[in-house]
Amino acid sequence: MNTMLLRYFQTAVACISIAAILTPSPASSAALHRSHVERTTYMGFPAYRITDGHTEAVAAPAIGRIMRFGLVGGPNLLWNAPAQDFKPGQWRNYGGEKNWLAPQSSWKQFHGSDIWPPDPAFDGRPYTSRILPGGKFEMTSPLSPGTGVRFVRTLSFDEHTGDFVIDEKAIKSIGALIDASIWSVAQITGGDWIVLPVNPRSAYKDGYANIQESLPPDAAKRVGDDLLYIAPSYKDHCKIGLDANSATIVTITGRTAFVQSASPPTEGAVYPDGIGGPGFPVELYIGDNQQQFYCELELLSPMTNAVAGKSWSQTIRWRVALLPAGSADSPEVAKAVRSLIY
């Protein structure tokens, strides 16, 4: 075998190996991940299961949330609250993933909540729903009286990549102009590591800013100049924001990577929550309840001046990938994580 042919063979093998590590489904490239929707129940609520036969998600319109995501027959990668009786007026935090409007500092203006709890039109009241052609499922929130906005969320699997796709649209029907961002909030159990993208040219020290409390320095580890590894713990209760150049968050549990992505941040766009600098397309909240510990992975769209008749959208993609064996911050695993993020 001559040198050129040998190099070609080695390159081909390397590419196949990397593809095998990062491919979320064992299906051949010729197979399609056809989305299918079926009725089910979840935590006592009427629900809908969306699956491509390999990965599945379960949405419960009665509480406006996606409550399960993971491999078919595998563990739930989302956090669910234990069964409980909520008190009148208490935030009904069931877990899972949902939409809010950002920034939170505008909630008093948006819906008179004095910052908390979330707008009940988006998080608390039942959504209407319907099954669409092509294995898609749609949930629509009530109209928020304070903002004149409703969310329409369309869920499906990308038939080519196997990604679970959440198309989020905010539609403003009535009321005065608001300046707002679509805010996807996914609650997870934490995992071994949460990996966040760091902008090497970040305007913030260490590539992130503390929004609420402070991330202890020993809770975070930089891997290269573009990754921030956090081993989540209730003892590290905080919220941080990143002016990242990739809107992707990876949770690592063992060799399993749960990847959540939005469209790449738009250059020159304004994002919520900037602290003396650019806003944040990526945010992370670490809870402080040891018995019911969860983290929130948050992806935010650019801020939009929304007048009546305007709509804007954000697309979120989820996937499950198998990482190489080894410690999460080893060069080989970090390289695979980088491929998922960038």
N, C-alpha and C positions, 0 to 999 in steps of 0.2 A: 504494500500500500504506500503510495507516494505521500510526501509531506502535506501537500494541499488537500488530498482526499482524506487524510487522517484528521486534519484540522476541521474539515467540513463535518466528518463523522462525530468528533468530540463536541462541536458546537450544537449539532442536532440533538445529541443525547442530553446535553445540559439544558437545552430549551424544553425538551420533553419532561425532564425531571422537575423543572420549575413549574411548568404548566400543571403537572400532576399534584404538586403541593398546593397550588392556589386554586385549582378547579373546585367549585363547590358541589359538583354533582358527578357521579361516576358515569353518567350517560355519555355516549359517543357524540362526537361533534355533529353527526348527522341527525341525532335525535333532538326533538323540540321539547321544551319544558312547558307543555300545554297546561294552562291554568284551569282549575275546576273549582266550583263553589257548591257547597252542600250545607244544609241546615243541621244544626246541632244545638247543644246546650253547654253553658260554661258558667260555673259558680252559681248555678240556678237561674241564669239569664238565658233567654233565647239568643242564639249566636249563629255565626256562619264560619265555616272552615274553608279557607282558600288554600289549595295545594297544587303542586306540580307532580305529586307522587314521590318526591324526594324530600322536599321541605314543606312546612305548613305554617299557616298563621290562622288565628281565631280572633274574630272581631265580635264585640258585643254592642250592638247599636243602643241598647237600653241604657248603657253608661258611656257611650261615645268613645270607646277605647279599643285598641288592639290588645288583647290580653295574653296571647301566646304566640311565640315564634320559635321555631327550632326544626331539627330534622324530624321526619316522621318516626314516631316511636322513641325519640330522644328527649332529653330534658328541655324544659322551658327556659329560654335565655332571657326572658323578661321576669321581673319581680312581680308577684301577686301578693296582696295583703291577705293575712289570715281572716277567716270569717269573723265578722263582728257586727254589733248593732251600733250604727252611727246615731249620734244625738242630733236633735233638730238644730239646723244651722251649722252643723259641723261639716268640714270639707270631707266628702266621701272619697277618700283616696283608696281606690281599689287596686292600684298598680297599673302595669301595662304601659301603653304609649298613647298620647293624645296631642291635640293642638291647642295652643293658647295664642294670644296676641302679645307681642313684645313692643316696647320694653315694660317690665313690671313696674317701673317708676311712674308709668302713665296710667296704671290701672284705676286710680282714683278718678282721673279725667274720663277714662273709657267707660267705666261702669259703677263708679261711686263706691268701690269696695274698701277704700282707704288701704290700698296695697294688697290685702288678703281677705277672703279667699279668691280663687280664680272666678272669672265670669261664668255663672251657672249655665248660660246658654251654650258654652263650649264644653264645660266640664261639670256635669251634674244633672242635666236634663236629657231625656231620650232623644236620639237621632232617628230620623226616618231612614229607610234603607231599601235597596232593591238590587237584584241580580241583573247584571248587564250581559249582553252577548260577549262571547270570547273569553268566558271564565273570569269576568271582572265583577267586583262588588263595590257598591257605592253607599256611603253614609253621608247624610246631610244634617247639620246642626240646626237647632232653632235659630231664629233671627235674634241677635243681641240688641235689646232696646237701647243700650248705652252707646254702642258703636255703629249700629245699623249694618253689621257684618254677620254673615253666616259662612261656615266652612262646608265645603263639599270635598269629601275624601274618597278617592277611587283606588281600590286595592287589587293587585293582580300579580302574576309572575311573568317576567320577561321570557318569552318562549325561546329566545336564542341564548341568553346568558344564565337563566335560572335565578336571577336576582328577584327578590320580592320588592315590588314597586309600590310606593305610596305617593300618589299624585294629590297634592294638597292645594286647594284653591280657596282663596278668601274673596267673597263677593260682597261689595258694599252696596246696599240698596237704598238706604235713606240716611238722613242726618248730615251734620256738619263734617267738614274735612277732618280726618285724623291722620297722624303720621305713625305708621305701625309696620311691624315685621311679623311674618308667619313664624311661629315658634314650635318646633317639634320637640316634645319632651318624652323620652323613653326611660322608664325605670328598670334597672337591672339589679341582680343580686350582688354584683361587684366583681366576681371573678378573681383570678390571681393578679392580673395587671389590667390597667386601662392605659392605652397608648394614645397620645394626642399629638397632632402635627404642630410643630413649632416653626414659625417663620424665622429663618436665620437672620433676617433684617428687621425683626420685631421692634416696635417702638417701646416695648416693655422689658424691664429687667427680667432676665431668665425666660423671656418669651411668653409670659402670661401676666395677668393682673388679678389681684384678689378683689373679688366683688363683694363677698360676704365672708366674714372671718378671714383667716389666713391659712394657706396651705403650709404645714410645717416643712421646712427645708429638707428634713431627713425622710419625708414621705414621697419625695419625687427624685427621679434619676434621669439625667440627660443621657441619651444614647446618640452619639454624633451631634450635629448641630441642628437636626430637624425632627427629633423625636423626644417626647417627654413621657417617661414611664412612671405610673403611680400605682402603688399597691394599696388599694382602698381599705380604709378602716374607719369605723364610727368615731375613733379617737381623733381622726383628722378632719372633723366636720368643717366644711368650708364650701365656697363656690368661687370658681376661677373662670376667667375668659381669655381666649386666645385670638389674636389678630392673625390667624393662620392663613397660609396660602393653599390649604387643602381642607375642605369641609368634610373630614372623615374621622371617625373615632373607631378604634379597635379594642374590643375586650377579649382578653386571653384567659382561658380556663383550661389548664393542661395543654394539650396541643390544638384545642379548638379555638378558632378566632371568630368572633361575632363582629361583622363589619357593618357600620352604618355610615352612609355617605349622602351628601347633597351635592348640588352642582358646584363646581369650583367657584370660590369667591370672586365677585366681579370687581375688577380694578377700578378704583375711584368711587365705588358705591359706599354708602354710609350704612353701618350695621349698628345694632343697639348696644347700649351699656358702656360705651367708651369712657375710660377713666383718665382724663387728661391726654387722650390720644385716640387712635382708631377704635372703632367698635369691634364686636366679636361675632364672627360667623359660627364659632364653636365655643360652647361653655360646658362646664362640668360641675355638678353639685354632689357633694358627699354628705350623706345623712349622719345623724348623731344618735339614732336609736339602736342600741345593741340588739334588742329582741326582734325588731323589725327593720333590719339594716338594708338600705338600698342606696344606689347612686342614680343620678339622672344624667343621661347623655343628651345634650341639647344642641340642635342644629337650627340656625336662624337665617332667614332670608334677608336681603337688603331692605332697608326702610323704604316705605312707599307712601307718597302723599295720596291718600285715598279719598276721593269724592264720590258722591252717589252715582252709581252706574259703572264704577270702576271695579275691576277684579285683578288679582295678581296671584301668582302661584309659586310653589316650590315642590320639587320632586325628591323624595328620599328613597334610597335603595339599601336593602339589607341582604346580606349573604352570610353563609357559613363556610369557612375554609379550614383545611387541615394544615397546620404548620409543621415544619421539620422537627425532629426530636432535638432536645437540648434546652438549656435555660432560655427563658424568654428574651433576655438581653444579649444572648450570644450573637456573634457576627452573622451566622447563617440564619437564625430566626429573625434577627433584626432586619436582615436583607429581605426576607419574605414579607415581614410586616410593612416595610417601606414600599414594597411593590403593591400591597393592598391599599395603602394610603395615597401614594402618589402615582 
